[in-house]
Amino acid sequence: MSTQTDKTAPGLIDTKVLRAQITQAYAKQSREAAEEQWILENLPMVKHIAQKIASYLSNRDDMEDLISAGTVGLVQAARAYDTDSDAEFRTYAYIRVRGAIIDEMRHKSFVPSAVHKQIRQIRQVYENLIAATGTPPDDAELANEVGLSLEQLYRTLQTARKQQFLSINGLSEDSPANGPMIIDKLPSPDAQVEQKETTELLAGAIRKLPKRDRTILLLYYERDLTMKEIAQVLDITESRVSQLHAGALFKLSVKLG
């Protein structure tokens, strides 16, 4: 009479182990297929984010580096994404991609101290002119008072815009843009109130800007257009849009302190 045991007879395959291996292999294959699909579907998002952030760089040749960094961020997001998360993959990936691109931008953000000094000088002259006349100076008047050509003024303001962007995103030499990402929790009531007050203050400051500046900020931030797309809408060059955008942000920063 044969006796049943838990051991598999020599030369035979344990069906439970085989079933587990097949299930594991299928799950891995399904996951890899899902990751590939997520990456392919969201590659256009990488280019769009890179184009938006590239507007803060003075050297547009760095665009390819930003796209490469964003693509790596997208691949990492696909591999790390938890399908049980409340956040959709695109939302999760957007944060990872944007963080990777900003990190790459930070590596290109060195600004000589002389430029920082010039930015402070421009700000002081701007405030003095408002105090003296009661109205904001136009760009040409500001450039003349500072002792710069209009092109030099715009280049300096574009540098200031880049530094502002990095500062707003909380970046320093030791703080990566891909820090802790809690994207499925609502902000506290106090934070929501503070955010509302900040939004109202910002909206009020924007309303006081010249019409052209308001239009550029609206198209860039609310309509999510790139500098190139805005240039097509306004029928001006992309570099001119970048200059005007930098000037608008400078005026906002003065108004908001």
FIZAPA-519321 format. One record per residue: x negated, y, z of N, C-alpha, C in turn. Coordinates in pm, whole numbers, plus 50000, padded with zeros to 5 digits. Example, Ala and Ser with C-alpha at 12.3 -4.5 7.8 and 13.67 -1.06 7.14 Angstrom:
2
486814943150780487704955050780486804967050780487154977550708486334989450714487105000350787
***
This chain:
257
499154988250000500005000050000499115012450000499405022349905498565034449896498975044550001498015052450044498255062650146498035076350083499045085750099498925099150043498005107550131497135115250068496255124450141496305137950072495695148250136495655161650078494545162949975493715152549966492585153349875492995148849736492415155149639492665151349500491725140149462492265130349390491445118849350490315123649262489165116849271488005120649189488375121349041487915131848973488155133148829489445140048794490315142748896491575149548871491495164148916492335172548856492345186748888493465189648987493155197149090494165201349188495125211149118496385207449103497335215749028497575229149097497515229349230497715242149300496585251849270495365246849271494205255249241494275260049096494645250949004494735254448864495805265248841496955263448908498025273148893497585286948944496865286949055496375299649112495385306249018494505298248957493515303748865494175309648740495195302448689495915307448572496635320448604497285320848720497995332948764497035344748777495875341948837494875352348858494345357548723494075348248631493565352148500494605360248423495865356248434496945363448365497105377448422497055378448555497185391548620496045400748579494835395248571493675403248531493825408048388494285398848302494465402448161495545413148146496635411848222497715421548216497255435148267496455435048374495935447548429495025454448329494135446848266493225452748169493985458648050495045451748009495855456847898496555469847939497045470248063497715482248113496735493948121495525491248171494505501648183494155507248045494025498447948493695502947812494795511747756496035508047783497165515947733497205529547802496975529947934496965542648007495905551947950494735546447923493625554547873493955560347735494435551747644494745556147509495855566647508496865564747591497995574047593497615587647649496595588047735496275600547803494985607247754494365601647651493175608147594493455622447546494615625147483494895639047444494925648547563495345643547679495375651947799493965656347838492995647447819491605650747853491145662747771491385662447641490955673447554491665686347590492955685347623493715697347657493165703747784492905695747887492365701148012490985707147988490155700247910488815705147880488875718547806489805719847713489955732347638490365743647731491245740747826491675751047920490515755548008489785745848063488715749148156487505754948082487305750947958486165755947880486245770947862487435776547875487575791047859486835798647968486475791748077485745798148185484235797448163483815790548058482385789448029481985799547922480805805347938480325814847838479765807447715479275795247737478705787447627479695776547586480375778747474481395769247430480795756247377479465756047360478815743547317478905732847425479245736847547479375727347658480685719547652481535722647555482845716347544482755701147538481825695947459481695681447445481335674947579480515681647658480155676347789481385675647880482245685747871483455685847952484395674547912484535672347781485395661547733484845647947776483535646247767482915633647809483155631047957482965641448038483185640048183484645636848212485555643348141486985640748160487375626648119486765621648013487055607947967486595597748071485425600148128484945591348235485915591848352486395603748386487365605148494488655597548466489085597648338490295590348299490105575348315488975570248271488685555848284488645551848431488005560048513487945557148657489345557448719490165566648673491535567548724492325554948689492145550048565492855537948523492455525948607491185525148641490705513748719491125514548865491275526848915491575528549057493075530049086493875531948984495295534849004496025523249070496815526649172497625516749243499035517449188499485506749125500805506649063501935507549165501625505049291502645506349396502765520749446501925529649395501945543649437503215550449390503655560649466504845568149427504565577349308503305580649290502925589749181502795582149049503245588548941503065582748809501595583148772501185574348681499765573948644499305587248585500115593448503499705606048439499405616748544500225617348649500005627048756498695624148827498475611448859497245607248926496035609848838496155606448710495035608048618494715622748595495725631148590495505645448567494565651148673494795647348798493955652348908492535647248895492385634248862491045628548849490295634548729490975636048618490345641448498489935656048521490855663748575490565677948599489405679348697489385671048800488305671548897486965668148835486945658048749485695654048682485185665148591486095671848522485695682748432485185694648512485845697848622485405709048704484035706148766483825693648806482505689848860481425692148755481725688448630480765690648523480525705548501481585713148510481465727548493480625733748605480775728648725480035733948839478525732748817478105721948751476685719948726476135730348629477025737248557476595747248461476865761348510477105762948640477665775548690476655784648758475355781948744474375790448810474455804748756474525814348849474595828348812473505835948886472625843348816471575850948884472155861048981471415864149087471895873549188472135887349129471375890949024471555903948961472945905348900473475894048847474815894348789475865895848899475675889049012476585890649125476625905249170475465911549172475375925649212476135934449114476005931348986476705939148883478215937548894478665925348924480095922948942480635931249058479895931649167480325939749283480365954649247479405959049166479375973049123480605976449039480945967648946482105969948859483375970748944483475961949040484655962049127484755975049205483625979849256483625992149334484006004149248483446004949127483776015849035485246015548999485776003748976487196002148941488076007549054487756003749176488546008449291488406023549310487196028949287486986043349301487796051349199487866045949076488616052748971490116052749002490616041849056492026041249094492306051249206491396051949304491566061249415491536075849368490726078449266490566092249219491706096649128492196087549045493196091448944494596086148975494676075849057495976069949089496436059648989495666057848883496016047848781494786039448746494986026748710493846018348673493196023248545491876023148534491206027248410491356016448304491296020448177491286010248074489876004448064489715994047985488445986847982487295995647933487566003747831486506012247776486046022647878487006028447951486676038348054485856032048165486246020048207485516013048313484096009948268483936005248146482606002048094481726014548092482296025748050481546038248042481076042748180481966041648280481626045948415480546037048478480566024248443479576014948498478246016048425478286021548301477066022848223476776010648139477836003648096477695991848012478465993947882478075986547779478905986247660480145977947691481155979147607482375971447630482095956547624481245952347531480905938147520480165933247644479255941547697478535937747819479495936647937480455945747944481445945148052482225932148045482685928547925483475916347910482635903947945481385903647904480535892247937480395890748088480235901948157480095901448303481395896848367482525901748318483825897748374484115882948346483635877948233483805863648204482995855248303481825859948340481025853148443481755853548577482325865248609483075866548734484275857048735484915855748619486075846748609485685832348638484535828148587484065814548612483825812148761483195821848826482925820448969484205820349049485175828549008486475828649076487155815149064487085809648945487735796748919487165785949010485845785349021485215775449106485545777849252485595790349293485915793749431487345789849466488275792749374489675789349397489845774349414489045766549341489125752049350488305746349465487815755149553487135750749673485825743849649485085747949545483855740949511482645748149567481755740349621480445745149661479455734449617478215736049652477205726349610477485712449667478155711949782478355699049848479805694549849480655700949771482075697349775482575694149635482655681249601483115677349468484585680549447484955682749322486355685849291487245673849310486695661849305487485649649325487465645549471487805654949557487865651849699489085643449730489525642949858490685635049894491895639349812492615629649758493745632749672495015626849731495775635149802497045630749856498125637149771498665629649679499565635649582501005630849598501265622949700502635618149715503255623249844502665633749903503215639350024503575653950001504705658250054505115672050042504335680650139504045693250103503355702050196504215704950318503585708850427504315711850549505195724150527506215726150613507075738050599506275751050602505285751850692504465764050700503715766450569503175755550513502435756650388503355760950274504595755950275505545759650171505905774450180506085779450302506385793750321505215802250273503985798050311502795805550271502645805550119502935794150057502835793149912503855802349845505045802949900506085811549844505685826249853505145830149970504705844049988503585847649891502645838149874501535840549782502035841949639502995833549601503565834049467504245847349441505005852049541505695864949526504705876449515503645875849596502605886249591501915886249456501615874349405500955873049275501865878149164503155874549170504095878949068504205894249066504215900349185504275914849193503045921349132501875915449158500635921049103500605919648952501095908348900501105906248755502025916248686503165919448749504105928948688503485942748670502475945948749501835959148742500705959648639500395948348580499335948048478499865953548346498975958048257499395962148122500105950548052500995954047957501815944047890500975933147824499875937147758499035927347688498445917247785498005922047901497445913048003498515903548056499715908948079500815900548129501135889548029501155893047901501475883247797500455872047794499175875447802498125865347798498225856047918498445861548037498555853248156499785844248149500885849548097502115841648081501885829847988501275832547873501045821947774500065811547826499055816247899498005807147944498445798548062499055804748162499375797448284500785791648287501765799048235503135793848241503465785148121503035789448001503325781647880502245771247854501165771747929500085761847921499425761447783499305772947718498615773547589497115774947612496345770147515494905772047520494565785847465493295789947482492855802847428493055803247276492755792347211492885791647065494345793447023495255787047096496685788147064497185802347089496715808547197497115822347227496615831747118495395829247071494835837446963495715836846838496255825146810497125823646693498445831046714498965830646837500225837446867500065852646855498955857946910498735872446914497995877646791497575868546704496865872146582495585879946612494815875046708493505880546740492535868846751491255871746768490275860946776490325854046912489865841746915489825834147040488895840747142487765845947094486835852547185487455865047246488285872047167488975883947220489975880047328490675869047307491615864247410490855861047539489715854547524488905851147641488475863747717488095874047643487675886547706488845893147780489995893747715491165900047776491635892147897491545878947888491925870448000491025873148121489735874348095488795877248203489085890748266489395900648181489715913848232490975913848315491985906248272493245905448346493045899148483492245888648488491985882048617491195891248709490275899048653489525908548734490465918748798491385924248719492335934048772493235927848879493635915448857494445908548957493685906749087492415902849076491615900449196491465913149278491355924649210491255937449282492585940549352493685938549280495005941449337495295932549458494865919949451495165910449559494085910449667493005917849644491965918449745491205905449760
***
